[in-house]
Amino acid sequence: MDPGRYRHTLTTTAGRRVVRGWWDDRTLADGKFVSWVGEYGALPDAHVTLVDEQDGTVLATWPDESEPS
């Protein structure tokens, strides 16, 4: 069974993967990304990514790595 095209990964301190999830619908995946940031964003060193598994494109990251620190 195909787990879904869009994959979220939540990592925390030292890059430890905590949660992963897959969705087939991009709109739902985008909504889940925002939800995960709200739900898990306060964890120490939390990092959330959304990847298109079909072509390997990183669609979103939080915190935004392109922002200056």
BADOFI-233594 format. One line per 4 residues: number of its first residue (from 1); for each residue x, z, y of C-alpha. Coordinates in Angstrom, 3 decimals. Example, Ala and Ser with C-alpha at 12.3 -4.5 7.8 and 13.67 -1.06 7.14 Angstrom:
2
1) 12.300,7.800,-4.500 | 13.670,7.140,-1.060
% end
This chain:
69
1) 0.000,0.000,0.000 | 1.313,-0.967,3.442 | 1.600,2.197,5.583 | 0.889,0.296,8.830
5) 2.646,-1.867,11.361 | 3.205,0.727,14.100 | 5.314,3.784,13.278 | 5.688,6.982,15.289
9) 8.523,9.387,14.675 | 8.932,12.843,16.190 | 12.403,14.329,16.085 | 13.629,17.614,17.504
13) 16.888,19.526,17.765 | 19.837,17.781,16.072 | 17.714,14.690,15.331 | 15.681,16.452,12.631
17) 12.652,14.295,11.770 | 9.575,16.483,11.942 | 6.568,14.154,11.786 | 5.986,10.452,11.097
21) 2.817,8.416,11.158 | 1.782,4.770,10.815 | -1.134,2.842,12.311 | -2.277,-0.769,11.949
25) -3.978,-1.040,15.347 | -1.742,-1.216,18.450 | -4.336,0.352,20.756 | -4.755,3.292,18.397
29) -0.969,3.594,18.024 | -0.547,3.690,21.816 | -3.184,6.420,22.080 | -1.538,8.429,19.314
33) 1.811,8.118,21.093 | 0.347,9.732,24.223 | -1.351,12.368,22.062 | 1.901,13.229,20.261
37) 3.774,13.602,23.552 | 1.083,16.030,24.717 | 0.986,17.916,21.437 | 4.698,18.069,20.603
41) 6.449,17.474,23.931 | 7.125,21.169,24.529 | 9.174,21.534,21.329 | 12.932,21.994,21.939
45) 14.605,18.584,22.344 | 11.453,16.740,21.249 | 11.745,12.966,21.097 | 8.864,10.623,20.175
49) 9.274,6.921,19.361 | 6.813,4.127,18.639 | 8.242,1.174,16.706 | 6.722,-2.142,15.641
53) 7.781,-2.198,11.986 | 7.086,-5.931,11.721 | 9.892,-6.952,14.090 | 11.776,-3.671,14.650
57) 10.983,-3.488,18.365 | 10.945,-0.030,19.967 | 7.703,-0.098,21.957 | 7.858,3.340,23.566
61) 10.056,6.414,23.700 | 9.563,9.847,25.179 | 11.330,11.080,27.067 | 11.951,7.661,28.590
65) 15.604,6.907,27.833 | 15.811,4.363,30.665 | 15.154,7.105,33.251 | 18.249,8.624,34.849
69) 18.864,12.221,33.787
% end
